[in-house]
Amino acid sequence: MRRLPIYFLVDVSESMVGTPIGQVQEGMRTIIQELRVDPYALETVFVSIIAFAGKATVLSPLTELYKFYPPAFPVGGGTSLGKGLECIMNDMDHNIQRTTLECKGDWKPLIFLFTDGNPTDDYAAAFRRWNEKYRKHCSLVAVSIGENVNVLTLAQITDDILLLKDTDPESFKKFFKWVTASVKTTSMSVSDTGSDEIKLAPVNNINLEKVDPNNYTGTVDENFVVLHGRCQSTKQDYLIKYIRTRQPAFYGRSDSTVFRLTGAYPIDKHSYASLSDGRHSRINTSGLLGVPACPCCGNQHAAVVCNCGNLFCVGENIQNECPWCGLSGTIGDAGPEGLNISRGLG
């Protein structure tokens, strides 16, 4: 019998403790329960779970679906993605049946990688081994749980990267239904057509999106926040720079990380554009301390946000015009919640 190996490579680092690891645990039970009533999955699917933190371990070896029971998930220190990948490659070397002259081997393994953080180990050798010997013969779907994962790191080992933005119970529930549907669709495909290409389910009605690493905006130098503005009076561009600092505890509140203003600096927008890759990230203004005057014309506020999302400066005039989009209007207050605005990568 040709098997369809399904591997779950799960990040069980400290940052997953609490709701995320609990939801993964519950999600795995749901996946197995639903797959057991699918005739195509019962005929072909074998499941394995590999966990990684500072080290990696096989929690459940490759097991026929009807015999599989999800294990309890531990938690460890560190996020050694390289060790996790090494563990899964070693497991496939021992347990995947290769095609020979006498018989056909297993279908192409389908791997779901769940992680909420960035690697803490030296993963270069593991990535190189994966890309040279395994990538063409496996299908790896990497899922970022939350928005803290460096997508450009995941892009080194797979083209299929998905972002699960929300981590509330309902979002997790929908996400694991999507995983189940993807396994069902793939098992049906290998049974009916003989094709071993993965068939991921549509992501409609779920807060899950496929990420294009070429356009991804999440790789940031977290020591600085740099904002790009434009002078309303002179139309010249400028940068506002903040530096990471600790805000001491006061009135019973704990220490927190904020970014304190260091200055605002005029730039040549043409040379800046020619040397920039166009990517950006987001930050809430509530974490920024200090507002500079415009370095180009001296207006009091150089960090006013237009409805178009861009920053510009304002002075004493009640009516102002955005130099980016031309929209005119009065200035309002963002309130204590702040605004989510674009920032450079640093």
C-alpha positions as CSV (number, residue, x, y, z in Angstrom):
1,M,0.0,0.0,0.0
2,R,1.3,3.4,-0.9
3,R,1.2,5.7,2.1
4,L,0.6,9.5,2.3
5,P,2.9,10.6,5.1
6,I,1.7,13.7,7.0
7,Y,4.2,15.3,9.4
8,F,3.4,18.0,11.9
9,L,6.5,19.9,12.9
10,V,5.4,21.9,15.9
11,D,7.2,24.7,17.7
12,V,6.8,24.1,21.5
13,S,9.1,26.9,22.7
14,E,8.4,29.0,25.7
15,S,6.6,31.6,23.7
16,M,4.0,29.0,22.7
17,V,3.0,28.4,26.4
18,G,-0.6,29.1,27.3
19,T,-3.3,29.6,24.7
20,P,-1.2,28.8,21.6
21,I,0.0,25.3,22.7
22,G,-3.4,24.5,24.1
23,Q,-5.1,25.4,20.9
24,V,-2.6,23.3,18.9
25,Q,-3.2,20.3,21.2
26,E,-7.0,20.7,20.7
27,G,-6.6,21.2,17.0
28,M,-4.6,18.0,16.6
29,R,-7.4,16.0,18.3
30,T,-9.9,17.6,15.9
31,I,-7.9,16.9,12.8
32,I,-7.5,13.2,13.7
33,Q,-11.2,12.8,14.6
34,E,-12.4,14.3,11.3
35,L,-9.8,12.4,9.2
36,R,-10.9,9.1,10.7
37,V,-14.4,9.4,9.1
38,D,-12.9,10.2,5.6
39,P,-12.5,7.0,3.5
40,Y,-9.7,8.4,1.4
41,A,-7.7,9.5,4.4
42,L,-8.2,6.2,6.2
43,E,-6.9,4.4,3.1
44,T,-3.7,6.4,2.7
45,V,-2.8,8.8,5.6
46,F,0.0,8.1,8.1
47,V,0.7,10.7,10.7
48,S,3.8,11.8,12.7
49,I,4.3,14.7,15.2
50,I,7.7,16.1,15.8
51,A,8.2,18.9,18.4
52,F,11.1,21.3,18.7
53,A,12.2,23.9,21.2
54,G,15.9,24.1,22.2
55,K,16.0,20.4,21.1
56,A,13.8,18.3,18.8
57,T,12.0,15.0,19.5
58,V,9.6,12.6,17.8
59,L,6.5,12.7,19.9
60,S,4.6,10.3,17.6
61,P,6.3,8.1,15.0
62,L,4.7,7.7,11.6
63,T,1.5,5.8,12.4
64,E,-1.5,4.6,10.4
65,L,-4.4,7.0,10.9
66,Y,-6.9,4.7,12.6
67,K,-4.2,3.7,15.2
68,F,-3.0,7.3,15.8
69,Y,-3.7,9.2,19.0
70,P,-2.4,12.7,19.5
71,P,0.3,13.0,22.2
72,A,0.5,15.6,25.0
73,F,2.6,18.6,23.9
74,P,5.6,19.6,26.2
75,V,7.2,23.0,26.3
76,G,10.9,23.7,26.2
77,G,13.3,26.6,26.0
78,G,14.6,27.9,22.7
79,T,13.3,27.8,19.1
80,S,15.8,25.5,17.3
81,L,14.1,25.2,13.9
82,G,17.4,23.8,12.4
83,K,17.2,20.9,14.9
84,G,13.5,20.4,14.2
85,L,14.3,20.1,10.5
86,E,17.2,17.8,11.1
87,C,14.9,15.5,13.2
88,I,12.3,15.3,10.5
89,M,14.9,14.6,7.7
90,N,16.4,11.8,9.8
91,D,13.0,10.3,10.5
92,M,12.1,10.3,6.8
93,D,15.4,8.6,6.0
94,H,14.4,5.7,8.2
95,N,10.7,5.5,7.7
96,I,9.7,6.8,4.2
97,Q,9.5,4.0,1.6
98,R,11.3,4.9,-1.6
99,T,10.3,3.8,-5.1
100,T,12.3,0.8,-6.4
101,L,12.2,-1.3,-9.5
102,E,9.9,-3.8,-7.7
103,C,7.4,-1.4,-6.2
104,K,6.3,2.2,-5.9
105,G,7.2,4.0,-2.7
106,D,5.2,6.3,-0.5
107,W,3.5,9.4,-1.9
108,K,5.4,12.7,-1.4
109,P,5.4,13.6,2.3
110,L,3.3,16.6,3.4
111,I,4.7,18.6,6.2
112,F,2.9,21.3,8.3
113,L,5.4,23.5,10.2
114,F,3.7,25.5,13.0
115,T,5.9,28.2,14.7
116,D,5.4,31.6,16.4
117,G,9.0,32.8,16.6
118,N,12.4,33.0,15.0
119,P,15.1,30.4,15.1
120,T,17.5,30.6,18.0
121,D,20.0,28.0,16.7
122,D,22.5,28.0,13.8
123,Y,20.1,26.6,11.2
124,A,22.3,27.1,8.1
125,A,23.5,23.5,7.7
126,A,20.1,22.0,8.2
127,F,18.6,24.4,5.7
128,R,21.3,23.5,3.2
129,R,20.7,19.8,3.7
130,W,17.0,20.3,3.3
131,N,17.2,22.3,0.1
132,E,19.8,19.9,-1.5
133,K,18.2,16.6,-0.7
134,Y,14.6,16.8,0.5
135,R,12.8,19.9,-0.7
136,K,12.0,18.6,-4.2
137,H,10.7,15.4,-2.7
138,C,8.5,16.8,0.0
139,S,5.8,19.5,0.4
140,L,6.4,21.9,3.3
141,V,3.7,24.3,4.4
142,A,5.0,26.8,7.0
143,V,2.5,28.5,9.2
144,S,3.4,31.6,11.2
145,I,1.2,31.7,14.3
146,G,1.0,35.5,14.9
147,E,3.1,38.1,13.1
148,N,6.4,37.8,15.0
149,V,8.0,35.2,12.6
150,N,10.7,36.3,10.2
151,V,9.0,35.2,6.9
152,L,12.2,35.7,5.0
153,T,13.8,32.9,7.1
154,L,11.0,30.5,6.3
155,A,11.3,31.5,2.6
156,Q,14.7,29.8,2.6
157,I,13.0,26.4,2.9
158,T,9.6,26.7,1.3
159,D,7.5,28.7,-1.1
160,D,4.3,27.9,0.9
161,I,4.1,30.3,3.8
162,L,0.9,31.2,5.5
163,L,0.2,33.8,8.2
164,L,-2.4,33.2,10.9
165,K,-2.8,36.7,12.2
166,D,-5.3,36.1,15.0
167,T,-4.7,33.5,17.8
168,D,-8.0,33.5,19.5
169,P,-9.8,30.2,19.9
170,E,-12.2,30.8,17.0
171,S,-9.4,31.6,14.6
172,F,-7.5,28.5,15.7
173,K,-10.6,26.4,15.3
174,K,-11.1,27.6,11.7
175,F,-7.4,27.2,11.0
176,F,-7.4,23.5,12.0
177,K,-10.5,22.9,9.9
178,W,-8.5,24.3,7.0
179,V,-5.6,21.9,7.8
180,T,-8.1,19.0,7.9
181,A,-9.6,20.0,4.6
182,S,-6.2,20.3,3.0
183,V,-5.2,16.7,4.1
184,K,-8.5,15.3,2.9
185,T,-8.2,17.0,-0.5
186,T,-4.6,15.8,-0.9
187,S,-5.5,12.2,0.1
188,M,-8.4,12.2,-2.4
189,S,-6.1,13.5,-5.1
190,V,-3.4,10.8,-4.6
191,S,-6.1,8.1,-4.5
192,D,-8.1,9.3,-7.6
193,T,-5.5,10.8,-9.9
194,G,-2.2,9.4,-8.7
195,S,-0.8,12.9,-8.4
196,D,1.4,13.6,-5.4
197,E,1.0,17.4,-5.5
198,I,-0.5,19.0,-2.4
199,K,-4.0,20.3,-2.7
200,L,-4.4,23.0,-0.1
201,A,-8.0,24.0,0.8
202,P,-9.2,27.6,0.0
203,V,-8.5,30.1,2.7
204,N,-11.9,31.8,2.4
205,N,-13.7,33.0,5.6
206,I,-10.5,32.4,7.6
207,N,-7.9,34.9,8.9
208,L,-5.2,33.0,7.1
209,E,-3.2,34.5,4.2
210,K,-0.5,33.3,1.9
211,V,2.6,35.4,2.2
212,D,4.8,36.5,-0.7
213,P,8.3,37.0,0.9
214,N,9.2,39.4,-1.9
215,N,6.5,41.8,-0.6
216,Y,6.7,40.9,3.1
217,T,7.1,43.8,5.5
218,G,8.0,42.1,8.7
219,T,11.9,42.2,9.0
220,V,12.8,45.1,11.2
221,D,15.8,46.3,13.2
222,E,14.1,46.5,16.5
223,N,16.6,48.9,18.0
224,F,15.1,51.8,16.0
225,V,11.9,53.1,14.6
226,V,12.3,55.3,11.5
227,L,9.3,57.2,10.0
228,H,9.2,58.7,6.6
229,G,7.5,62.1,6.3
230,R,7.0,64.9,3.8
231,C,7.0,68.6,4.5
232,Q,3.6,70.3,3.7
233,S,5.3,73.6,3.0
234,T,8.4,72.7,0.9
235,K,7.4,69.2,-0.3
236,Q,10.8,67.9,0.8
237,D,11.0,64.5,2.5
238,Y,12.5,63.8,6.0
239,L,13.0,60.9,8.4
240,I,12.1,60.8,12.1
241,K,14.3,58.6,14.2
242,Y,13.4,56.9,17.5
243,I,15.7,54.7,19.6
244,R,14.7,51.7,21.7
245,T,14.7,52.3,25.4
246,R,13.3,51.1,28.7
247,Q,10.6,53.1,30.4
248,P,10.9,52.7,34.2
249,A,8.0,51.4,36.3
250,F,5.8,54.0,37.9
251,Y,2.4,54.0,39.7
252,G,2.4,50.2,40.0
253,R,3.1,49.7,36.2
254,S,5.9,47.4,35.2
255,D,8.9,48.4,33.0
256,S,8.1,48.6,29.3
257,T,10.0,49.0,26.1
258,V,9.3,52.2,24.2
259,F,11.1,54.2,21.5
260,R,12.4,57.7,22.4
261,L,12.8,60.5,19.8
262,T,16.4,61.2,18.7
263,G,15.6,63.7,15.9
264,A,14.2,64.5,12.5
265,Y,16.4,64.8,9.4
266,P,15.8,66.1,5.8
267,I,16.6,63.7,3.0
268,D,16.8,63.7,-0.7
269,K,13.7,61.6,-1.7
270,H,15.1,60.5,-5.0
271,S,18.3,59.0,-3.6
272,Y,16.4,57.6,-0.7
273,A,14.0,55.8,-3.1
274,S,16.9,54.5,-5.2
275,L,18.5,52.9,-2.2
276,S,15.4,51.5,-0.5
277,D,13.7,48.1,-1.2
278,G,10.2,49.5,-0.7
279,R,9.4,47.2,2.2
280,H,8.1,48.5,5.5
281,S,6.4,47.3,8.8
282,R,3.9,48.7,11.2
283,I,4.0,50.2,14.7
284,N,1.5,51.8,17.0
285,T,2.2,55.5,17.9
286,S,1.4,54.8,21.5
287,G,4.9,53.3,21.8
288,L,6.7,56.4,20.5
289,L,7.8,59.1,22.9
290,G,8.3,62.6,21.5
291,V,7.1,64.5,18.4
292,P,9.7,66.6,16.5
293,A,9.2,69.8,14.6
294,C,9.6,69.6,10.9
295,P,13.3,69.8,9.9
296,C,12.4,71.4,6.6
297,C,10.1,74.3,7.5
298,G,9.9,74.4,11.3
299,N,6.2,73.4,11.6
300,Q,5.5,72.3,15.2
301,H,4.3,68.7,14.4
302,A,6.2,66.6,11.9
303,A,4.3,63.3,12.5
304,V,0.7,63.9,11.5
305,V,-0.9,60.9,9.8
306,C,-3.1,61.4,6.7
307,N,-6.0,59.1,5.8
308,C,-3.7,57.9,3.0
309,G,-1.4,56.5,5.6
310,N,1.5,58.8,5.1
311,L,3.1,61.3,7.5
312,F,3.5,65.1,7.0
313,C,4.0,68.2,9.0
314,V,1.5,70.8,10.2
315,G,1.8,74.2,11.8
316,E,-0.8,76.6,13.2
317,N,-3.2,76.5,10.3
318,I,-6.6,74.8,11.0
319,Q,-6.9,73.5,7.4
320,N,-4.1,71.5,6.0
321,E,-3.3,69.6,2.8
322,C,-1.4,66.3,2.6
323,P,1.6,66.7,0.3
324,W,1.4,63.0,-0.5
325,C,-2.2,62.7,-1.8
326,G,-3.5,66.2,-1.8
327,L,-6.3,65.5,0.7
328,S,-7.4,68.6,2.7
329,G,-8.9,68.7,6.1
330,T,-8.6,69.4,9.8
331,I,-6.4,67.5,12.3
332,G,-8.0,65.2,14.9
333,D,-6.6,63.4,17.9
334,A,-5.6,59.7,17.7
335,G,-6.6,59.1,21.4
336,P,-4.8,56.9,24.0
337,E,-5.0,53.9,21.7
338,G,-2.7,55.5,19.1
339,L,-2.6,54.8,15.4
340,N,-0.9,51.9,13.5
341,I,1.5,53.6,11.1
342,S,4.2,52.5,8.6
343,R,7.8,52.3,9.7
344,G,11.0,51.6,7.8
345,L,13.0,48.5,8.4
346,G,15.9,50.4,10.0
